[in-house]
Amino acid sequence: MKMVNWGIIGPGNIAANFAQGLAESGSAELVAISSRNAARRDAFAEKFGVSGARRFGQCRDLLALDHVQAVYVATPHPFHAEIAVAAMRAGKHVLVEKPMGLVRGEVVAMTEVARQQDVFLMEGWMYRCHPQMARLGELIRAGEIGKLRHIRASFGFASTFDAVSRLDDPALGGGAILDVGIYPVSFARFVAGQALKADFADPIETASLGLLGAAGADESAHALLRFDQGIVAECATSIRVQMENTAELTGTRGRIFLANPWVPGRNAGPSDAVIEVTTGDTTRHETLSDPRILFAHEADYVSRAILAGKRQAESPAPSWNDSIGNATVIDAWRASLGYALPGETPAGIRQIPGLMPLGLPQIPRIPISGLKGEISTLIMGCDNRDTLAEGAIVWDAWWEAGGNGFDTGFVYGAGRHEEVLGQWMAARGVSKQAQVIVKGAHSPYCLPDVIRVQLQISLERLQIERAPIYILHRDNPDVPVGEFVDALNALRDEGLIGAIGGSNWSAGRFAEANAYANANNLQPLTILNNNLSLAVMEKPVWPGCVTSNTAETLAFLRDSDTAHLSWSSQARGFFLAPGERSELPDDTAPDTCFASAANQEREARATALAREMGVHPHNIATAWVLGQSFPSLALIGPRSPGEIASTLPALSLALSGSDLRWLNLEADSR
């Protein structure tokens, strides 16, 4: 049969197990290795028969080999994402040792790169490729022990503390959770999924306890996971205490016990596994035998999947969404213990090259009255990144794509979102180049005398001295408009803000404010920040929200040449297929706020035009916003580099005036 040619990056102990697995798989061959340690590289190569010409000190040299079709990444945890992304951009299929990424955002970005490059990607859960897991799933789905109620799983061993070791050093992703605690979590999620007739399940509640070592990484930790239908899992892990390293499932009719779920036949065959099933007074033992080592199952599974043209694993092996869900639980587990990885702190912020595909258009920039410099026509919404690590992944890609506009708000995340953005800007040294839109005076505190206090707090959070753009987050018609204009101009005269505007203001109130400014020789409002999307907002997304997609407001914008910054410019995902939409609360979901017969017709027309232009309907919707005859900027809220990349094709579309009118139902034909 055909063979897959493999390269290994990071030839350590785990890699040696995988190399032996390749030799025993019957579908793969090891042809190249990479390590910066020459002695380790040569010793590994001699043991597994890799020629001197295929031994590399730099992984980029291995990735340049056309002969290598797939790569196994077995470096320390912090380098998994960077190397895996580089390998996929080089066109290689990738198996990356667990954890796939240090945080959930890295895992999401890696799966996006795999999709963009059309390559296979899997997280290296070797035990999930062993036949015991498929059989376990069969037993649970068949109701062998009734309805599953409880899962207990542990993985821990005793080691001696060493502050600079892989196990204890946070800089190397140390700690019990990331090393072996992820096994019980992945097991519990798989098993709960089988009970719920799915490939995996995500917990609806997580509680945990743990002990941090002197270096800051966790030494022992326990987590309780609650799943749907009353399923509860206990997960335990340690790098200081030898644990049972077993798994037990309890149902309404019996129990299943696995004495060695994680590493049957790891270093030498046979990789036999025994499943003990007890129902009533009867206990039976099912033995699954194989002469090969455990890693041979993984090596063979991945190689055969690649040969079959698959791009991700099928259950019981981990799919992309399974790995994303596992990372989500691990992040929450670590966070509850107060264990922050280097990439989650300003001093250790990471950057992963290659998350954005090549060949996409750069985001253009335009001037706005009252603003120093120019701002990107697409604006990054910063109301959904709670941690620096998650934010940096998105904002690094945004900056790479030419985006320099960032939208914030005093109330976002109770201030956390401003703080995280400020940490990123300071760490990247772009605080003076970024065009930050700061918003304040949200209801019920939409009062002139509140603006200064909130602005000072926002500037401190953002670590900047001046807000390039300041926008009132709401209007308060009970306050004379001149009082707002006076307050904003006082701050502008002090050099604390630049361009000014109003969010969720009516066109009439906006015009009244500028009439007052002109009459009193003051800086007028130059930015109206309402909703504007191809789909008309039928129900306000939040109380007090205003749409600009009315004939009156659109005419005002055209006649006054006022800049418009649209929030929910893509109608909260209305133009995406249901399976592609981000999960949103029911009361603010696109079908709640934008559903109407007229919007369905707009969506149908956008779909037809997208098919004609070779893009997606949401690209047409974004191009409609950007293509208005007044300065029009679109606020978007991507949660990953891939979501940024999916938006950028809109920048290459030149919609005509007749296209714009037809899409908005202002004409029956183009």
C-alpha positions, 0 to 999 in steps of 0.5 A: 500500500501507499506510505506517508513520509513523516518528519519529526520535529522535537525528537524526545521521549514521546517522539521516540514512541511515535517513531516506533509507532510509525515503524509498526504502523504499516502505512508510514515511514520516518524520513526526516527529523529536526532538532536544535540539539545536534547530539540528540538529533544524531542519536535519534536518527541513528536509532530510527534509521534516518540518513544524515542528509535528512537531519536538520537543525532548523525545522524550516529546512525540514519543512522545505522538503517536498519528500515530507508529507506529514509532520509530527510536532513533539516540542515543548508545549509553547512551540506547538502552535508556531511550528504546526502553523509553519508546517501547515503553511508549508503544505504539510499534514500535521499531528501535534502532540497535546496540548495542541495549543497553550490556550483555546485561541491558539487551537482555534487559529490552528484549525483555521489554518488547516482549513485554509491550507486544506491539510490534515490536523489532529491533536496527538491523543494516542489513547483515543486512537486505541480500539478500547475507546471505540469499544467503550463508546459502543458500550455506552451508546448501547446502554450497557450500564444504563444511563451514565451518571458519574465519571471518575478519572485520574492521571498523576505521577510523583516527580521531584520539583525542578523550577527550570524543568518542563514539568514545573516551569510556566515558561515551558507550559509546565504543570500537571493540568497541561501535562497529564490533566488534559487526559481525564478531561478529554476522556470525560468529554468523550464519554459524556458525549457518547452518553448524549449520542454525540462525539463529545460533550462540553460541560455546562459547569466547571468547579476546581481546586488545586495547588500551585508550586513554587514556580507558579505552575500547578502541582496537583489539581481536581476538577468537577465537570457537570454535563447535560442530563445530570452527568458529573465527572471527577478529574484529578491530576498531579505531578507530585503524587502517584495516582491510581491512573484509572477510569470508572463510569457509573450508570443506573444499571452498572459500572465500567472500569478501565485499569489502564486507560491512558498508556496500554503498551506505550513503550513496547507491545502488546498494547492490550486493554481490558474493559471491566463491565459490571451489571448487577452481580455479573462482571465480565472482562473484555480484552482488546489485544494488539501486538503493536505499541500504543503509538502504532495505533495513532501513527496508523490512524493518522497516516491512513486518514491522510491517504484517504484524503481526510482533513480531520479525525473522526470519533473516537479520535479528536476532531477540531471542535473536540480539541477546541472544547478541551482547550476551553475546559483546560483554560477555565481549570487553570484560570480558577487556580490562578495559573497564568501562562507567559502568553497571558501576561504582558511580560510574556505576550506571544506572537505566532507568525503565519496566522493570516493567509497570504494574498488577502487585500490590506485594509485601506485607511481614510482621514476623518475630520478631527482625527490625527492621521488615518483610520482603517475602514474596518474597525476591530470591535474589542468587546469579546476578548477577556484575556491577553492571550486570546486578544493578542492572537486576534489583534496581531492578525488584525495589525498584520492585515492593516487594521489600526482602528479599535472600538472600545467602551467604558462598560465593556467587560466591566472595564476588563476589555479596555485593560486587555487591549491596553496591555496588548498595545503597550506590549506591541509598542503601538499605543501611539499608532493605534486609532482607538475609539473610546466610548463613554456616558452609557445609559443611565449615566449619559450625562455631561458631567460623567464624561470626564471621569469615565474618560480618565478611567478609560485612558488609564485602562488603555495606557494612553494619554489621549483618545484619538476618537471619543464617542458618546455611547448613548444620547440623553434627549432630556439633556440640552444638546449644547451641554454635551457639545460643551463638555466634549470640546472642553476635553478636546481643548485639553488635548484629551480627545480628538475627533468626537461623535455620538452613538445611537443618536438620531440624525435630527439630534446629531444635526442639532448638536452641530448647529450649536457647535457652528453657532458657538465656534466649537468642534462639531461631531464628525462621526455618527456611530449607529447600526448600519447593515444591509439587513435593517434592524427590526428589533433593537439589539439592545435598549436605546439602539438606533439604526441609520438604515432609514431614508432620512438618516442616509440622506442626512449622511450623504448631504452632510458628508458625515462619517458613519461608523457602523456597529453590527455592520454584518447584522450579527451574522445574518448573512452567514449560514446558521452553522457558521454563526457565533453563538449569541443570546436568543434576545440578540441573535440575528434571527431575533433582531433582523428577521423579516421578509424584506431582510430575507429578500436582501439576503437572497439578493446578496447570495445571488450577487456573491455567487456571481462575484465568487465571494460569500454573502457576508462579503457582499453585506460588508461591501454594501456598508463600505460602498456608501457615498459618504465616509462609511466605516464598518465595525466588525467583531472577529473572534479569530484570525480566520474570521478576519480573513473571511471578511477581507475579500469584501475589500476587493469588491466594487459595488456600483450604485445600482448594486447598492440600491438593488441590494437594499430593495430600492430598485427591482433590478441592477 
